[in-house]
Amino acid sequence: MRELALAFTLVALGLMPLGLLYGYSVVVIPVQIILSPNKPYALKNSHAVWSLSSGLLVSGAITYFGAAMIRRDTKGTLIKSGLTGGIGLMLQGVAMDLAKHHRSVAIVVYYVGQLLFGGAYGLSTLVALIAALAWFKRLYPDWLGLGPGVIGPVLAAETAIFAWTFYAFNDKLGTGDLCDGCREGRVDIFFYVAAVVILATQFAAMYLWELPEPAVAPARDEREPPSAPKISLSKAEVARTWTFWGYFWVYFVTLLPGFGLKLMSSPVVYFTYGFSDAGSTAFTCLYLAGYGLGRFFTPVLSRERFDRARTIYQIYSLISAIFLLVSPATINGLPSDRWPSPLPFCFMVIAQGLLLGGIKGLMPGVLRHLWCWMAEDPQYAHYDPMPAFNLVLGMNNLALCLAAAIGPATAWIAYVGSPDVTQSDLDSGRATGKDFEYWYYAAGVVQLIAAGVLVFPNMVPRFEPPPAAKASV
């Protein structure tokens, strides 16, 4: 029982920064209004979106180049995550306080805060993933895929808590204090509270950090000569393989539309369908429920078998493409905000959340097959696959962060449309016209490409270890 509680605690603490990041779909609009109350939806004033994308790119770069550091010094990684995340969120709160009288300074401070926060969630998420893979494989060896699956419901629950906490601060506390003529509440206090939470949880994870002891190897006969040290790959060698880049681009293309929908789900139901702030937050939680469910049961269903995972990947990509291609019919012009008019769009977005969570849940098992398939083969006894697998887990986070940065940014540009869009444009539906429909069609085509690529099994070949003489010790 102690080990199970420790496993869940480490996963929950490590995922806390990412849980907050996932809640930014309800944060974007209020932040933009506070930073630019006159024209918050003009492209040049969309600082909440641009800074979020910038932070994601920083997160991807850090986890790509620092993947080895995460495994080598996990406790130090958690300290860095807590400090950068806490300071970054504090600065975002300071920016909210400065926005009313020092708008230009506030915008710069907010960008810096987002960039620092970007260094936190990438690092801590990989720590949580390492803990989940190690502990749940040890505790439930017959439940293959349970480790990456557990992340889904934990992450969804944390994001829902952050989303409702933000709603409480924004709608119920100090309305209109941070900007003239707006109804936004004390978003600054939310960021300060979030900073303390992130700092505390990452330091708690550092204090509790522990991985299960490896299985004890059988005693070696003293008369046998000592075995030669096993060889593995460095980060540079991993980056020179087609196995890495082939999966990198499939993963990126598959996630790109889902992340765009994730950010835009709350603004669309708010502006196009007339949901209240509470309704938009509740809808975000429904999306999260689909995401958590998909991320939990999909890796368990695949049982870390590559052929099964590839089939699921294809089916999910194809269903996602169909939903994306038919979704514009639900947002064409200004649909009625009277029920049941919003139901088709709501259903499609929640289904996309399930598919996105499932695709992300398959990632560790797919990578394990591509990079660790030779682990029990005596022919490859000279090669240790785990260092390369751990590196790839971190390096592939760059694909995820690229998709999370580009998908929402392009969706926002298509949604806002004209650089001079106003609140009345959003309320009248003129901002949700053809450009946003084109984004859906393009996203659907991208998903079809991802599904088509996976039809050819050799597009992402499994890694073949080099002979002992050609590998780095």
Buried (B, 14 or more C-beta within 10 A) or exposed (E): EEEEEBBBBBBBBBBBBBBBBBBBBBBBBBBBBBBBBEBBBBBEBBBBBBBBBBBBBBBBBBBBEBBBBBBEEBEEBBBBBBBBBBBBBBBBBBBBBBBBEEBEEBBBBBBBBBBBBBBBBBBBBBBBBBBBBBBBBBBBEEBBBBBBBBBBBBBBBBBBBBBBBBBBBBBEEBEEBBBEEBEBBBBBBBBBBBBEBBBBBBBBBBEEBBBBEEEEEEEEEEEEEEEEEBBBBBBEBBBEBEBBBBBBBBBBBBBBBBBBBBBBBBBBBBBBBBBEBEBBBBBBBBBBBBBBBBBBBBBBBBBBBBEBBBEBBBBBBBBBBBBBBEBBEBBBEBBEEEEEEBEBBBBBBBBBBBBBBBBBBBBBBBBBBBBBBBEEEEEBEBBBBBBBBBBBBBBBBBBBBBBBBBBBBBBBBBBBBBEEBBEEBBEEBBBBBEBBBEBBEBBBBBBBBBBBBBEEEEBBEBBEBBEBEEBEE
